[in-house]
Amino acid sequence: MCLGVPGRIETIQGDGLLRVGKVTFGGAVKEAHLGYVPEAIVGDYVIVHAGFAISTVDEDEAARIFDYLRQIGELAELEEANPSA
């Protein structure tokens, strides 16, 4: 199954379609392309699918999505990358 996972933008580099950011997913930090969400700024939550941020969400919605993913067992990879989460 392919899922879009919410993450918090920590840093942003570049402009336009070449924007890239470091995004935190429950403690695991990964790089994501931000060109599709030009309105996103550091501190915003974005839904990331296949390395691309495809939309922004508020913090409450991100928390609800994480809870749902945890319930269905789809967070194992992220939790293994950060055992303290």
N, C-alpha and C positions, 0 to 999 in steps of 0.2 A: 504494500500500500504506500502511496506517495502522500506525504502530509506537508502542509505549510506549518511551520513552527514559529511561535512568537519569540522575539528576542529584543533586548534593549540596545540601542546604538550607543557605543562608548566613544568612538572616534570616527571622523570622516576625512577622507582625502580625495582630491580630484574634483572635477566639475562635470556637469551634464551627464551624459550616458556613461562617462568613465568614473563616476563617483563610486568609491568603495569604502566600506566601513568595517570596523571591528564590532561585532555584535555578540552580546552575552546571552546565552541560553541556559538559564538555571545554573550559572557558574561556569559552564564551558564557553570559551570565546572562540568564535570563528569569523572568517572574513565573508562579507556578503556584498554583492553589487547593489548599489542604491540608485541607479539611473532611472528606474521605473517609479521611484517615489521622491521626486525632486523637492517636495515640501518637507521631507523628514529632516530633523535636526538631531544633534547629540541629545540623548535622554529620551527620545521617542521610542515607542515600541513598534516593530514592524513584523509582518508575517513573511518568513523566508521559505522559499521553495526552490530546491536545486541550486542553492547559492545565490539566488536573486530575491531581494525584497520586493514583494508584489503589492503590498498595501500597508497602511499604518493602522494601528489599533490603540485604544487607550489602555492604561495600566490595568484597570479592572477586567477588561475583556481578555487581555493577555493572561491574567491570573486564572480566569475561568477556563481558558483553552488549556493551560498547563494542567489544571486539576483534571479536566476531562482526559487528556492524553495519559496522565498518570493512572487514572482509573482503568483505561483500556490497555495498559501495559506498553505504550508506545514511547516511553521516555527512557528506556533501558540504556540506549547508546549514550545519551547525554548524562545520565546519572552515573554510568560507568566511567565517563571521562572526568567527572567531578564527584568522587564518592562522598564528600561532605555535604552535598546539596540535599 
